[in-house]
Amino acid sequence: MNKIALAGTTRTQVGTKYAAQLRRNKQVPCVLYGGEAPVHFSVDEAALRKLVFTPELNGVELDIDGKKTLALIQQKQFQPVTDRVIHVDFLQLDESKEAQALMSVRLKGQPIGVRNGGTLSQNMRKLRVKGLPAKLPSVLELDVTDLDLNQTIHVSDLNYDGITVMERANDVVVAVKTPKKQADTAATAEGAKSDATKAEAKPAAKK
């Protein structure tokens, strides 16, 4: 997991009025949870964007008025029209304890089934995982090179060192499907073959 430094300033006043004033000054109100008590602070909006608008998981080295803390972004809120970041919650990390995170799945390689005319379908683009902070990568890479037509990779098939995937074991992460037209053609051919077999097996009518 990459670590990105972020400087913050303690907020002594909280509430809607003061949050709006911060936003007008290009500052984002934030809260750090996980310690003895929540810490209210603000950060520069521009500095925060590189952390928020990325599919990668990054550890955040928060420096709030000189006090440094390792954290993860837990929740983020956006202005619905402008898509500006308007609030972020952080969770303090203990490097000796497992942390939970929602991580992006990045597929690697071209599946055999796709080269044979199939279609790749990624059902799960993010997975909830847990592990020690040092074990959490930026993204979860998944090699799909050997995936053939009509084959799937389930959550139970995943194996990452030091990481536990917390989704349901039977959930499908990725699959290679036969194109619909090709599947319909195969089904029609199979149906015709079955009808022909039945016709051959039917006894001749008595005269």
Secondary structure, 3 states (H helix, E strand, C coil): CEEEEEEEEECCCCCHHHHHHHHHCCEEEEEEECCCCCEEEEEEHHHHHHHHCCCCCEEEEEEECCEEEEEEEEEEEECCCCCCEEEEEEEECCCCCCEEEEEEEEEECCCHHHHCCCEEEECCCEEEEEECHHHCCCCEEEECCCCCCCCEEEHHHCCECCEEECCCCCCEEEEEECCHHHHHHHHHHHHHHHHHHHHHHCCCCCC
